[in-house]
Amino acid sequence: MTDYTLLFVDDYSNIKDLNREIYVHRWERAYSKGILEHRLEKFDLVVLDMDTGNRMKEDPRDISSRVSKEKFYLTVKNEKDERKAWGKIREWNAGGYLVMPISHEQIVEILRGINPKRDNQLPFLNSENFK
């Protein structure tokens, strides 16, 4: 298992959907209320639900100011939200977006791009090992 840590900031999605799709050993879910009190820097990837970001009291740019652009992604509920996502990516300084449900393989590709020096850990993230 790896020591990668992921944070999903999502007020609306069913946690069971994330449990079914993500096979990384350590990930957490947080609600938007009080998110900026978390130590966001400790996570290898922070994923913000776009609907949650739109309704946050805090400015989502405060998240991107605490983690690098490559470690900050948005999620959208379906592909028809793609146009809205591109505007928010620029506005909130995110690295990109993913359509829910997120696949394990998508997470691995993002982690490979962020941490090429730790790539020797990523073969263990193959979903075949966890079924």
N, C-alpha and C positions, 0 to 999 in steps of 0.2 A: 504494500500500500504506500501511497505517497504522502507527503506532508503539505500538499496544496490545500488552500482554504478558499472557499467561495462564500460570498454573501449575496443573497437574493432579497432585495427590498421590494416587497409586494404586499399590498393590503387586500388584494382581491382573489388571487389564484388559489386553487385548492392545493394544499400541501401534498396530498396524495399523488397528484400529477407529477410534482417534482420528484418525489420518492421513487416513482416508477421509472423515471427517465435518467436521473443523474446517479452515476456510480462512483463518484469521487468520495473518498472516505470521510472527509470533513467538510460539511457545508452547513450554513446557517440561514435562517430566514429572519428578517427583521421587518417590522412595520415602520412606516414613514415617521410616525410620531417619535421624536427623540433619536432619529437615526444619526444625527450629527454628533451625538454624544458617544457613539461607538468609535472605537479605534479603527477607522476604515483602512488605515495604512497597513494593517497586519494581514489584510486579505489579498490573495493573488488575483482575484477577480471580483468586482462588485457589479451586480446586475440589477438595474432599476426598471420596474414595470412602468411603461409610459403613462398609463392611466393614473398610477400612484404618483408619479412625478408631477403630473398636471394638477393634482389636488393637494400637494404638499404645502404646508405653511412656509417651510424653509424653501429657499431657492435651490433647485437641483444642481446649479452651478457650484454650490458649496460642496457637493460631493465630488465633482470633478476637480475642484481645487485641492482636494486632499488625496486623490489617487491620480496616477497618470492616465492620460487619455486612453492608452492601450489597455488599461485595466478596468475601464468603465464602459459597460454596454447597456443598451436599452432592450426591453422585450416588448413585443406587441402581441395582441391576442390573435390576430389573423393577418393574412397578406394584404388585405384591402387597406390596412393602416400604414402601408409602406411609405406613401407620400408624406404623411404626417410625421413618420419616424425620421425621415431625412431632415426635416426642418428642426426637429428637437435635437437630433445629433449635433447639428451645427450650433444651435442655441445653448445647449447644455455641455458642449465640448466632450461628447462621448466618442468612443472608438468605433461604434457600429451598433447594429441592432440584430436581434434574433426573433424569429416568429415562434410563439408557443405552440405546442410544447417543445422545449429545447431538447435536442438529442445529446446524448453523451458524446458522440463524435464531434459535434460542434464545439463543445466545451474543450475537448482535447486539442482541437485545432487552434483555438484561441490561446490556450496555455502554451502550446508549442511556439506560437508567435511571440508571446510575452517573455518566455524563459527558455531560449534556445540552449543555454548552458546546462539547464536541468533536464534536457530532453531524455537523458538516460532513465529517468523515472517514468516517462510517459508510456513506454510499452506496457507497463503494469496497469494503465488506465483503460486498456482495451476492454470493451464491454463484454466480450466473450468470457473473460476471466471471472465475471461476476454473476453470470446466469446460473 
